[in-house]
């Protein structure tokens, strides 16, 4: 069994002093014949594309979006400040960072599953729109696939 760990939020920020002595929290742990697609977007143009790399015959098990507000902005993103193909992202967790910014987590499976499952294998574009682009530092999309093409059991852990 292979273990694949993805550390998402440390790409964006410094942890607050209180979190530096505590480990990151695993938000998702999935096991099985699975595969991970991971892409990110940082833009000042209010929108752009995140791409999902879909394996042949795979289906979406789950998908998560992580975003950070710009350092020293003090901005907490509201539901709908980021959309995926026009659908509002609803945040389930928000953490403050030591640089006066905030990190946000959302389960977006329901927003992306039908489009990705219906698409052919390969790269799939999802349009990410930031309604307050100057205050958003970037976003990461992690998509976990049930992948019948996998020959080994895998474990994927997403931390926040």
ABEGO torsion letter per residue (X at the ends): XBBBBBBAAAAABBBBAAAAABBBBBABBBBEBBBBBBBBBBBAAGBBBBBBBBBBGBBBABBBBBBBBBBGAGBBBBBGABBBGGBBBBBABBBBBAAGBBBBBBBAAAAAAAAAAABBBEBBBBBBBBABAAABAEBBBBBBBBBAABABBBBBBBBX
